[in-house]
Amino acid sequence: MPKKFYITTAIPYVNASPHIGFALELVQADAVARYHRQKNEDTFFLTGADENSLKNVQAAEIEGLAVRALVDRNTAKFVALTKALNISNDDFIRTVSEKHFAGAQKLWAACRPEDLYKKKYKGLYCVGCEQFYTQKELVDGKCPEHQTKPEVVEEENYFFKLSNYQKRLEKLIASDEYRIVPETKKNEVLSFIRMGLEDFSISRSQQRAKNWGVPVPGDPTQVMYVWFDALSNYITGLDYATDGKVYKDYWLKNENRVHVIGKGIIRFHAVYWPAMLMSAGLDLPKTLFVHGYINIGGGKMSKSLGNVVDPFALVEKYGAEVVRYYLLRHIHPVVDSDFDLKSLEQAYNADLANGLGNLVSRVSGLIEQNNVKIKVDSKKLPVQSAKDLDQLMAQFVFDQALKFIWAKVSELDSYISEKKPWAMAKIESQKKELTECLTKAAAEILAIASLLKPFLPQTAAKIEKIFTAPKIKKGESLFPRLT
Ligand SMILES: [Zn+2]
């Protein structure tokens, strides 16, 4: 039986078009999914959209649209982004779907009755965050994420008794039974838990929810708090509602359940989500990878500043492979990084056009010019690199993984410069040496292509096509220099 592997991205609100930050998350999760598939693991990769958020309701009101019409239109853009970036997700969960509603309600009903209780509540609520804040968490009376004044909300809601799980959550995370990467985020979560966990509200009134969202089972006056329903997507997307085969295969009979998220929603994934699953008596996720944010000029991207980077425009101009490469290699996997077009173009010319592209042209050109017959046994490719890459991928350090592959590109470049096959070609007695040198180079390039597959799948396929052809030809340049 092949090992199983399950990976998810977070599901973003669909109140606006997707931005570059979500493109980063998709590309990171995709590289991991493809990496595990390449190792012949039975892999399932889920992404989706959070359509039940109150933010979507507000966006629809502003546009004068029905909420359903707005989420249908905007979710289509998120689906389009997965295609534009060549993301290999196996499914896309929509939280307006019947299977999600049924699954979220099943999870609610499965929670231990002693963990859920109803109480009157008054609090400061940020709709942007879909979260209550305490007075001391605010900055100048405003939400620290949105710099807006939270609303005072008073109503009777259901609460989840998070305090029942404090000890178990602490142990779960301290022991790495639920591993949080990077370590700094693990420590943040631990100190948050050790400060004492407060129960959190898991529903809101039907009225405040504007009749949008998943109804609480058995209580038509209440709609589930959007985070309760959104988190459940990780199992509802696997047909948890019907105990379907994908749920059994990838959640129950699988030890590798990985969530990829941005740092803004870590508490929900590191604390609330495992507590909900414990209460329902279900298996817990195993790994949480937390990526950083993409900034512009050191600051946040925002619509009002007009500096939002549109991932579709980038793909249109440079192609999916270049965008994938830039996001994985030059955006730090966990530290906030600046995005700028100048550095993207520099990376393109230096790493892709002059580095990899040039190496492929150089070697295929030498083979074609000298009419050398190359036969590479693709089953005997150099494999010593796989272990090193394994370790880097387990730590989600995509930048280092690509650096490692690019070191192989430089090594091979140096090998060719030293051997000077073009000089051998002029001396009849060195024909055999010439063939050996170029055969070795072709085998190394195929090994590089194999390592590249999870990151740049189309480029890897092009390289394989060139070097496994019956007659190797130089062909077109993989990455023409930008002028
Ligand atoms: Zn907020």
Boltz pocket constraint, residues with backbone or C-beta under 6 A from the ligand:
constraints:
  - pocket:
      binder: B
      contacts: [[A, 126], [A, 127], [A, 128], [A, 129], [A, 130], [A, 143], [A, 144], [A, 145], [A, 146], [A, 147]]
      max_distance: 6.0
